[in-house]
């Protein structure tokens, strides 16, 4: 999943983005309201974490402008404005959730998970494909009853492929949701993670679940569910 973090406090932004990347999220950072809107227009994000006290363009105005274009994009306000009136105003303007500073990182991550789960049409925290099962709350994967130990990046790839089970996902699209914007779809790093994920799934018993469609991308599908 790819997130846009809009926070003008550089140290706080670094700490939040580092923690989220360790959990497997791809994170781009903006440090003012104008940069936030520019990145939002250029990239496909799953969620925005938005501070309100921003230079150049106030966060509330960023929220209003995005809502004029997109009623469904998920926005989590993270702000030092902590009065009841501030929270009501933020929610009324269209934020999906409102978390005040100071905050616990675990709560921030739980709020993010809760908002992202609204994407799924399967059970709220379960993604299934044949013998594969992923719990999006604990960010763990199993093949049958056997746990599959994945790195955060491998998990991010698997989760996005499972969300799009049966559909071909291009390398650029996969990178947009599992890497930050600086990633190269033709780099050795990208290929390494795909190869490593395939190997782990094969060893766990989910052999040949990830299929390469030459010149198109990747799709995941259980062999027994494929049609000839």
Long-range contacts (C-beta under 8 A, 24 or more apart in sequence): 1-25, 1-26, 1-46, 1-47, 1-116, 1-156, 1-159, 1-160, 1-177, 1-178, 2-26, 2-27, 2-28, 2-43, 2-44, 2-45, 2-46, 2-176, 2-177, 2-178, 2-179, 2-180, 3-27, 3-28, 3-45, 3-46, 3-47, 3-48, 3-49, 3-112, 4-28, 4-29, 4-30, 4-36, 4-39, 4-40, 4-43, 4-45, 4-47, 4-48, 4-49, 5-29, 5-30, 5-48, 5-49, 6-30, 6-31, 6-33, 6-35, 6-36, 6-48, 6-49, 6-50, 6-51, 6-54, 6-59, 6-62, 7-31, 7-49, 7-51, 7-78, 8-32, 8-51, 8-53, 8-54, 8-55, 9-51, 16-49, 16-105, 16-108, 19-105, 19-109, 20-109, 20-112, 21-152, 22-152, 23-109, 23-139, 23-152, 24-139, 24-151, 24-152, 24-153, 24-155, 24-156, 24-159, 24-178, 25-112, 25-152, 25-156, 26-156, 26-176, 26-177, 26-178, 26-179, 26-180, 26-183, 27-180, 28-180, 28-181, 31-55, 32-56, 32-57, 33-57, 33-58, 33-59, 33-61, 33-62, 36-62, 37-62, 37-65, 37-66, 39-181, 40-66, 42-181, 43-176, 43-181, 44-173, 44-176, 44-177, 45-73, 46-74, 46-116, 46-119, 46-177, 47-74, 47-75, 47-76, 47-112, 47-115, 47-116, 48-73, 48-74, 48-75, 48-76, 49-76, 49-78, 49-108, 49-112, 50-75, 50-76, 50-77, 50-78, 50-79, 50-95, 51-77, 51-78, 51-79, 52-77, 52-79, 52-80, 52-81, 52-86, 52-90, 53-79, 53-80, 53-81, 60-89, 60-90, 60-93, 63-90, 63-93, 63-94, 63-95, 64-93, 64-94, 66-94, 67-93, 67-94, 74-115, 74-116, 74-118, 76-111, 76-112, 76-115, 78-103, 78-108, 113-137, 119-163, 120-163, 127-159, 127-162, 127-163, 127-165, 128-162, 129-162, 129-165, 129-209, 129-220, 129-221, 129-222, 129-225, 130-206, 130-209, 130-221, 130-222, 130-223, 130-224, 130-225, 131-205, 131-206, 131-222, 132-162, 132-201, 132-206, 132-209, 132-220, 132-222, 134-158, 134-159, 134-162, 143-201, 143-204, 143-205, 143-206, 144-205, 146-204, 146-205, 148-200, 148-201, 148-204, 148-206, 149-200, 150-197, 150-200, 151-193, 151-196, 153-178, 153-179, 153-193, 154-193, 154-196, 154-197, 154-200, 157-193, 157-194, 157-197, 158-197, 158-201, 158-220, 161-210, 161-218, 161-219, 161-220, 162-220, 164-219, 164-220, 165-219, 165-220, 165-221, 166-219, 166-220, 166-221, 167-219, 168-213, 168-216, 168-217, 168-218, 168-219, 169-217, 169-218, 169-219, 170-216, 170-217, 171-217, 171-218, 173-217, 174-217, 174-218, 194-218
